[in-house]
Amino acid sequence: MVIVWFLMALMSYPELPGVMYKGYGGFLSMKECEEKRILIENSIAQFEIERGNTVYIETYCMEFKAFESQLRKKDKKSKATNLGV
């Protein structure tokens, strides 16, 4: 098994009662996940500002384990999207 870092974003809107969750790809190192974390957080914020929304965003890199066979299949697709494994 291989350790993969999963990027999770939690968002809260002022007039909505819950926390919204979004997951973004998987990365093979904590460093790569942390680098993408900043870019994705800024992207989410910009998108919400353009929509006229106020949003509070927190992102986290979470470790999980995956089988190597899963990573090989996803790696071919990820090169096109640049969102990780």
N, C-alpha and C positions, 0 to 999 in steps of 0.2 A: 504494500500500500504506500501511496505517496501523499504527503501533506500538501494541501491546496488552501489558499487564502481566499475566502469569499467576501466580497464587499457588500455590506448591507447599509442602506440609507433609511433613516427614520425621519419622517416629516410630520409636523404638526401645524395645522391651520387655525387661525384665531376663532372662527365661528363654527368649526366642526368638532364633534365630540371625541374623535378617536385619533390614533396615531397611524399614519399611512406608512407601509413598509414597501421597499423596493430592493431587489437584489440585483447586483451587477457582476456578472462573470465570475471567474475564478482565476487566481494568479498563482504561479509556482513559487513565489517568494514574498515575504512580508514587505520587503523594500518596494517591489513592483506594485503591490496592492496599495501601499501608502502613497506612492506617486500618483496612481490613478484616482485614489480617494479624493485628493485635492481637486483634480480636474473635473471629476464627476460632480462633486459638491458644488463647484462654481457653475457648472453647466445646469444643474437643477435650479440653482438660485436665479440664474439669468433667465431661464425658461419661465419661472414663476413671476418674475418681475415684469417680463414682457406680457404676461397674461393679466397683470394688474393685481396679483395675489401677494399677500404677506405670508411668509412661511418660515418656520424654524426648522433647521436641518442639522442632524447629527449623523455622521457616517462612522462605520466601524469595519475593521478587517478582522474576520473571524476564521480561525483555523478549523479545517475538517480534513478527513482522510478520504481518498478516492483510489480506486483500482487503476493501475497503469493503462489497462485496455480502454477505460472510459476517457482518459486523457488523450490517447492517440486519436480517437474518433473526433473529439472536440477540437483538438489542435488544428486539424485541417480546416475546420469551419472558422476558427477564431482569427486566422490570418487575414481574412476578408473583413471582419468586423472590428478588429483591434480592441475587443472587450475582454481579453484574457482567454484562458483555456476553456 
